[in-house]
Amino acid sequence: MPNGRRIWRRTRRRRRPAGITITAARTRFGSCSGKNRLSFSLYLMDYPAEAIEYVVVHELAHIRHHDHSTAFYGEVARYLPDWRARRALLKK
């Protein structure tokens, strides 16, 4: 996941995830708490690597932007210009 590593390096200088948890959530692939704790569903493993990378970058972007604003999606697009296609993989 080269893009995930790149966003991780940039965000860790400013803010870090408080922790990472793997859950058995079926209705949510990932989340970022208000305290920057990231959670990922173990069911992500059923999807292609491109979709998993999107979820990881999406949640890491929430460390800087705790919303789904234009700035948030700009941050995601900086690392994954094809984020819409990757997100679509999660809906199949």
ZIHU-V281705 format. One record per residue. N is the residue number from 1. RES is the residue in one small letter. PHI is phi in whole degrees, 0 to 359 (none if undefined). D_CENTER is the distance of its C-alpha to the mean C-alpha in Angstrom with 2 decimals. Layout:
n = (N:N)
res = (RES:RES)
phi = (PHI:PHI)
d_center = (D_CENTER:D_CENTER)
This chain:
n = (1:2:3:4:5:6:7:8:9:10:11:12:13:14:15:16:17:18:19:20:21:22:23:24:25:26:27:28:29:30:31:32:33:34:35:36:37:38:39:40:41:42:43:44:45:46:47:48:49:50:51:52:53:54:55:56:57:58:59:60:61:62:63:64:65:66:67:68:69:70:71:72:73:74:75:76:77:78:79:80:81:82:83:84:85:86:87:88:89:90:91:92)
res = (m:p:n:g:r:r:i:w:r:r:t:r:r:r:r:r:p:a:g:i:t:i:t:a:a:r:t:r:f:g:s:c:s:g:k:n:r:l:s:f:s:l:y:l:m:d:y:p:a:e:a:i:e:y:v:v:v:h:e:l:a:h:i:r:h:h:d:h:s:t:a:f:y:g:e:v:a:r:y:l:p:d:w:r:a:r:r:a:l:l:k:k)
phi = (none:300:291:299:295:294:292:299:299:289:283:293:293:260:217:239:297:288:170:230:233:256:240:256:297:255:255:218:281:198:204:228:285:298:260:66:269:266:231:227:282:293:287:299:296:279:249:296:303:297:290:297:299:300:298:297:296:303:290:296:296:294:295:271:229:275:201:244:281:300:296:299:291:295:295:298:295:299:259:227:302:261:301:295:295:292:298:299:297:283:265:270)
d_center = (11.68:13.31:10.84:8.24:11.45:12.52:9.84:10.28:13.98:14.01:12.26:14.23:17.38:16.87:14.81:13.47:11.59:14.61:13.76:11.68:13.06:13.29:14.79:16.82:15.36:16.39:15.44:11.78:9.12:6.95:7.89:8.55:12.33:14.66:15.38:11.91:11.85:8.65:9.55:8.83:11.60:14.00:14.61:11.64:14.27:16.30:14.23:14.48:12.63:11.53:9.80:8.15:7.10:5.73:3.66:2.94:3.43:2.76:2.95:4.93:6.45:7.55:9.60:11.64:11.73:11.93:12.56:12.04:14.72:15.78:14.80:11.15:11.17:13.35:10.93:8.41:11.76:13.01:10.93:10.69:13.90:13.87:10.62:13.05:14.56:11.49:10.60:14.33:14.21:12.65:15.72:18.27)
